[in-house]
Amino acid sequence: MSVSTVAADLSVRAPLPVLGQNVTVPLVTGGEVTYAALDYAASAPALQRVWDDVAAYAPYYGSVHRGAGYLSQLSTDLFENARRTVAEFLDCRTGDQVVFTRSTTDSLNLLAAALPDGCEVFVFETEHHASLLPWRGARVTCLDAPRSPRQAVRTLERALAERDPHGPALVCVTGASNVTGELWPVRELAATAHAHGARIVLDAAQLAPHHPVSVRDLDVDWVAFSGHKLYAPFGSGVLAGRADWLRAAEPYLAGGGASRTVTRRADGGVDVQWHEGAARHEAGSPNVIGAHAIASACKALTEAGFDTLAAREQRLIRAVGEGLADVPEVRFLSLFGDDAPRVGVLSFVVDGWDSSHFTAALSAEYGIGVRDGLFCAHPLVRTLVGGDPRAGGECGASGPAPGERSLGAIRVSFGAGTPDEHVERFVRAVRELVRDTCARR
């Protein structure tokens, strides 16, 4: 084997350095173990590089925009350079805007507030609540869960064919499911939307940390994602895409930064001229550190190479699937089939176990952090586990109500910073917990 081949193989096997890799947690059996963070789909640990970049900037913290001092100028440059970095990361088109928000949820609520009057919204019931719920001012058509990518396209085609072709319409779709990890046919859905005069927004919260996202190539009108899933700290997000609806809408928040000029009228009121660019929807002092952190993460992932990161992640996905293939009590959840392309997000149920009890055992006995419940995607999880997608209530870490069995599932998720040992420990733990359950029967 050549030196170059060995180097390439090692690059696939080595995780990116993240914070918390050496944190230890206590076990109920005594002693401590290094914490296995396998809940990346909820919040990925910050990359060490991102944290270092934030720390390097912290002494130079200053007000953003219009500040005359050196630190203010530096902070302003940092903020606007972050905007350009994100635009490059997303391969935005000329004229697209990058608006910094608090999260994917905030981004989609911003877009919802900018919808033209009479806009129809089409969204699959399989979406995360961040994509399913913001459209309260519009007429919403909730589409049934598809069982294949082709069926997803056909379902959207039929729905759009029945709408008024002269009115505005928006399709909202995920790039990768936060429940199953399955990749959605975004390019085909975008083509279908545009063929019927509709626009499309991509929820890339689960896609962007694992795959390159090109606004231009996918031909989506907007994309939204969160920093805390992209290996950056909490509290930052992005909405990027076409400017016209955003420019025509009232500012998402009214206040300083969004206003260009404010004058007082003779009758005691005020007149306001709002900015037309991204600043229109970024009122208040912006989260410069959050924007800088997102930009740092974008650079780090780009330089590491998504092909390399994806190859390693696919190996970890196979390790989970093959390691639990002969455990009949474990059933993985899927819309498109077990062989569908996916990112490092896998949900499953275990026969004989309540999901909250199983995840508690993983934590207490093995030092493994995963997630259980309905994952803010209640209709989808209920459909996949065999419950009623129209039922109410949440099942999660607090467990079901007395006398009831949880309808939730267990989710394991990982990414660029996951060591092999964490996945190996997880597979071993699941096998041992199931084996012990069978032995007690």
N, C-alpha and C positions, 0 to 999 in steps of 0.2 A: 504494500500500500504506500502511495507517495505521500510526501510531507504535506502537499496541498490538499490531498484527500483527507488526511488525518485532521488538518486544521478546519476544513469544512465540516467534518463530522462533529468535531468538538464544538463548533459554533452553533450547530443545531442542538446539541445536548445541553449547553450551558444557559441557565436562566439569566435574565437581566437583573442587576442588583436592585433590590427594592428595600424600603424601610421595613423593619420588624422581622427580618430574617432570623435574628438570634433571640427573639423574645421567647421566654419560657413560661409555661403555665402549669398550675398544680393539677394532679390527677387524684381522683377519689381513691385509687388503689395505693396512693403514696408516691412521693417523689414528684419530679417535674419532667416536662418534655418540651422540646421546641415546638412552638405553636405552628400548626399546619393551616394556613389561611387558604381555604378553598371556597370562598364566597366572593370571587372576583366580579360576578355578574351584578352584585349589589354595590360593592365599592372595592376597587382594586387598590392595593397598597401603592403609595407614591414611589416612583422611581427614585433611586438615590441621586441620580443626576438632576432630576427636577428639584429635589430638596436642596441640593448644593447650589443650583442656580438661584433659587429663591433666597437662600441664606446670603449669597454673594451680593444680591441687590438690596437686602434689607437695610444696611446702613445708609443707603442713598435714597431711602423712601421720602417722597415729597408729593405735594399736591399735583393734580393732573389738569392740563389745559389752562392756559391764561396765567399761570404762575410765572413771575419774572426771574425767580432765583434759579441757580444752577441745578439744584436737586429737582425742582419742579420741571425744568426743561428735560432733564434726564429721564424722569418718570414718564413724562408725556411721550418722549421718543420710544421708551420701552413699551408703552401701551400700544402705540400705533404700529410699531414694528411687530408686536405680537399679532395684531390684526392681519398684517401682511403675511406673516408666517402661516397663520391658519388658512388664509385664502390659498396659499400655495399648497398646503397639505391637502386641502379639499379640491384642488384643481378647479377653482372657481372661474367663471366666465368674466370677461370684461364687463364692468357695470354691476356685477353682483356686490351685495353688501354683506359684511361680516359684523353681526351685532353680538356683543358680549352680554350674557345673561347669567342667571344663577344655576341653571341646570337644563336638562332636556325638557322637563316639565314646564319650567319657566319659558323656555323658547317656544314651545307649542302653544302655551297660553298667550304669548305675545302675538304669534301668528293668528290665533283665533280672534284676538281683539282687532286684527287688521283686515279681517275678511270683508269683502264688499257686501253691500246690502243684497239680500236674496241669495247668498251663496249656499249651495248644497255641499255637504261633506259626506264622503263615502269612506267607511273605515271597517275593517274586518273585526269580528268579535274576538279574534285571537290577539288583539293588540294589548300592550301594557296600558294601564290606566292613564298614563301620561299622554298617550295618543288617542285613547278612547273617550276621555271625559271633557277636554277643554272646550268643545264646540257648542257651548250652550246657547249661543246667539244664532245658530244656524239650523237649518233643517238637516238632520243627520240620518243617513241610511247605514244601518249596521249589517254587514254582510256575514253570512254563515261561514263557519270555519271550513276552509278547503282541505282536501285530503291529498293534494299533490300540487306542485307549482303550476302545472298546466290548468288544473281546476281553479286555482286562484285567479289566473288571467281570464278564464272563461266567465267566472262569477262576476268579476269587475266589468267585463265587456257587456254582459247582459244588463247589469244595473245601470251602467252609463247610457246604454242604448235607449233606456226608458225615460231619461231625464229630459228636461227642456234644454235643447242645444244652444239656446240664445242666452241663458243665464250663466253666471259664474259658478264654477264647481271646483272642489278640491278633494283629492284622494290622499289619505294619510296611511302610510304603511311602514312596517318595520323592515330593517335590513336583515336582522338575525333575531330570532325569537329569544326573549329573556327566560322562557320556560324550557324549550327543547333545544335551543341553540341552532336550529335549522335555518339555513340561508333561504331568503325569499327571492323570487324572480323580479328584482327591482327594475331592471332595464326593460323587461317585457311589460310590466305594469305601467311604467312611465310612458311607454309607447302607446299603450291602450288608452291611458288617460288623455294624452295629447291628441290622439285620433278622434276623441269625442269632445274636444274643446275644454277639457278639464286640466287643472294643474295638479302637481303631486309634491308632497313633502315627505322626506325620508327620515324616519326615526332611526338614527345611526348609533344610538347609545351602546348597543351590544355589538355593532359591526365595526365601528371605527377603531376600537382597540385591537382588532384581530386582522383586519383586511384594509387595503387602501380603499378610500372612498373618493371617487372622482365625480363631482357634480356634472362636469362636462360629458364624461363618458356614459354615465348612467342616465343623463338627460333629465335629472330631477330639477324641480323649480326651487326647492329649499331642502336643506339638511339641518338636523338638530342633533346635538350630542352633549354629553356632560363631561366635565373634567375629572370627576371622581371615579369614573369608569375608565378613563384614559391615563391612569397612573399619575394624576395630579391631585392636589388637595381638594377638599370639599369647597363648594360655594361658587363654582364657576361653570359656565356653559356657553354654547354658541348656537346662534341661528344664522345661517348663511344662505344667500340666494337672491332671487330677483328683488329689485328695489321698488317697483311701481306700487304694489299693494302696501308696502311698508311706508312709502313716501306719502301716499294718499290718506293713510289712517291717522287718527288722533294719536298723540304720543302715548306709549304704554304707561308711562308715569309722567305726571306733570311736575315740573320743577326745574331747578338750575341744571344747566348742561343741555337740556332738551330745547331750551328757549334761545332764540337768536337775539330778539329785542323784546322788551316789555315796556309799555308806556301807559301812563295813567290818563284816563279820559276825564272830560269835564264833569261827567255825571258821577264820578267816583269809582267807576269800574276800571278794568285794565284791558288793554289790547296786547295780544301776544303774536309774534311771528316765530314759528317753530323751525328748527333745523330740518333739512330735508335728507341728510345723510344718516349714517348709523347713529349719530349722536341724538337724533330725534327720539330714539327709544332707549337711551342710556342715561336718563336723568339721575342726578345725584352724583356724589363722588364715586368713580368707578372702582371696581375691584382690580387694581393694577397687578397685585401679586397673583391673583387668580388667572388673569389673562397671560401674564408672564409664565406661569406654571404650565398652562395649556400649551403655549408655544414651545416651551422646553420639551414637553412630552411629545409633541408633534415631530420635533427635530430628532429626538432620541429614537422614536419608532422608525422614522424614515431612514436614519443612518444604520440602525440595526438590520433593516431589510425585512419587509413583510413576508417575503418568500421564506426566509430563514426562520422567522418567528412562527409562521403557519406550519412549516414542516415539523418543527418540534412539538407544537400544540397538537397536531394530528397524531403524533406518536403517543402523546399522553391520553388522547381520546381513545385510541386503540387499546392502550393498557387498561383503561377502565372497562371497556366493553369486553375484551378478552378475559380479563381477570374475574369478571362476574358472569360470564356466559354460562357457566355450569351451575349457577345458583338460581334454581327455578323460582324461588320466593321473590326475587328481584325482577321487577318489570319496568323497563324504561319507557318514558312517555315520548310519543312522536306523532306528528301530523302527517309527515311525508314518507315515513318508513325508516327503519333502523339504519339503512345505508345512505340516507339523504346527507348531502354535504352540510356540515355544521361547524360552529365555533366551539370553544371549550366550555360549553354549558350543557349539563345533562341532568334531567330530572327523572325520578323514579319513585315507585312505591314498593314497600316490602310487606309481603304477606305475613300477617300475624303481628304486625307492629303498627302503632300509631306514629305518624310522621314526627310529631313533636317529641315523643319519647325516644325515638331512634336517634334524632339529632342531638338530644341531650346526652345520650349514651356515648355518641361519638366524641362529644366535647369532654365529658367527665372522665371517660376511661382511656381516651386516646389523644386528647389535646387537638382535636380536629374541629375547625369551624366551618360549618356549611349552613344552609338555610332550609327552613321548612315552611309550609303554608300554601298560600295561593299566589304568592309572588307578584302582587298587584296586577294580576291578570286572571281575575276570578272566573269569568266565563270559560276561558280556555282550559284552565286546570280542571274545573269541574267536568268539562266535556271529556278530557283525557282520562280522568280517574273514574269516570262512570257515574258522576253525580249529575244534578240538574243545573245546567248553565244559567238558569234564571233564578236560582236560589240566592238568598242573601247571607250575610254574615261572613266573618273572616276566621280562618283557623291558622294558627301560627305558633310562635314560640310559647305563647301562654297556654296552648293546648285547647281542646274542644270543651264544650260545656259538660258538666257532670252527667254521666250516663250516655254520652254521645261519642261516636268514633269520628276522629278528624277525617275530613275529605281532602286534606292537603297532601302535598307530595314533599319529597326531599330533593334538594338541588345541590349539586356539586359543580363548581365552576373554577376555572383556572386560566392562566395566561402566561405572559412573557416572563413573569418573575417566579413562577412555580417550580420548586425543586422536584426532581424525580421522586425523592424519598417521600414527599408529602402525598403524592398520588399512590405510591406503593403502600404507604401506611393506611390510606383510606380504603383501598381494595382489601387489604388484610383485615381491617377493622370490620368492614361490612360482612365479610365471610365469617369472621369469628362470632359476631353478634347473631347472625342468622343460624349458625351452627349451634350456638348455645341455646337459642330459642327452640330449635328442633329437638335438642337433647332433653329439654325439660318437658316436652309434650308427652 
